[in-house]
Amino acid sequence: QVQLVESGGGLVQAGGSLRLSCTASGLPVSSYGIGWFRQAPGKEREFVAQITIGGDRVYADSVKGRFTISRDSAKNTVYLQMNSLKPEDTAVYFCKASIYWGQGTQVTVSS
């Protein structure tokens, strides 16, 4: 049974940082492209970042230079380091691998 569990969300002031984790079970993160998405209230879910099987990284324009996606195969976890956070980054953040989604973690950035 595949399970993705996000953690690390919280409340932070603008300009601050958070690191989100996506820990997988039943699925080796090194064998899948893993993506981070987010959904703000009243908005569509949107792509944030992805790390491919080969380790290539892709980012949405809105987070380039501020967010970094990384992978720890030993811990079967993918991270999203978020720096210079802005109020518009407020959303529920989800990770995705293949057809599987995590339950999400709330990130709130206060101005």
N, C-alpha and C positions, 0 to 999 in steps of 0.2 A: 504494500500500500504506500503510495507516494504522499508525502506531506511536506509542505513548505511553511515555515514559521518565521514571520518577521518580528523583529524586536528593535528597541533603541529609539523609538519615537518619544516625543515629549514636547514640552513648552520651552521655547528659547527666545531670547530677544533678537531683534534684527541685528545682523552682523555676527551672530554667534554660529556655533557649529554643532552638528550631531552626526553620529555614525549609526547607520541602520545595518542590521544583520538579517540575512535570509539563510536559515539553516534548513537543509534538506534531509529527508530520510526516504529510503526506498528509491533513490535516484542520485547517481553520482554527478555533482555539479560540474566536474571536469569533462563530462561527456555530453553536456547540453549547453546551448546558448542560454544564458540567464538574463532576464530583463527586469528592470525596475520601471514601474508605472505609478502614476498618482492620479487621484481624483479629488478635486475640490468641490465643495457644496454647490449643487446646481450646474456643474460642468461635466463634460465627458471625461472619461478616463483617458489619460495621455501618456505617451512614451516619455521616459526620462533618460534611461541609459541601458546599455546592453554590453555584456562581455561574451564574446564568441568562444567556441570550443578552442580555437587557436590562440585565444587571449587578446584578440583585437577588441578595442573599445569604441563604442559609438555613443554619442550624447545628443540630446535635444539642444537646439541653439540656446534655449533659455537657461540652461545650466552649465554650458561649456565654460571651463575655466574656474568653476566654483565646486562642482561635484566630481568625485572620482569613484569609479567602480573597480572593485578588485575581488580576487577569489583566493580562498585558502582551501585547497583540495583535501588537506589532512583533516581539517575540521568540517569539510563538506558544507562550507558556508561562503556566501557571496556578500560583500559589504558595499555600502554606499556612503562614502564620506561626503558630508555636505558642509561646505564652508560659506562664509559671507551670506548667510541666509537672509531672505527677504520675506516680507509679509505675504507676497504672492506665491511663495513656496508652500504655504499652508495647504495641507491636503492629507488624505489617507494614502499612504504609500504601500504598494503591493509589489511582490516579486512574482515572476512567472517563469516556468520552465516547461517547454512543450505545451501541453494542454492544461497544465496544472497551475493554479493560483494559490497564493497564501491568503490569509484572512485580513491582512493589512495592519499597519501601525500608523497611529495619528501623529502628524507633525504640525505643530502650531507655532507660528513665528509672530511675535508681538512687535508692534512698531514703537 
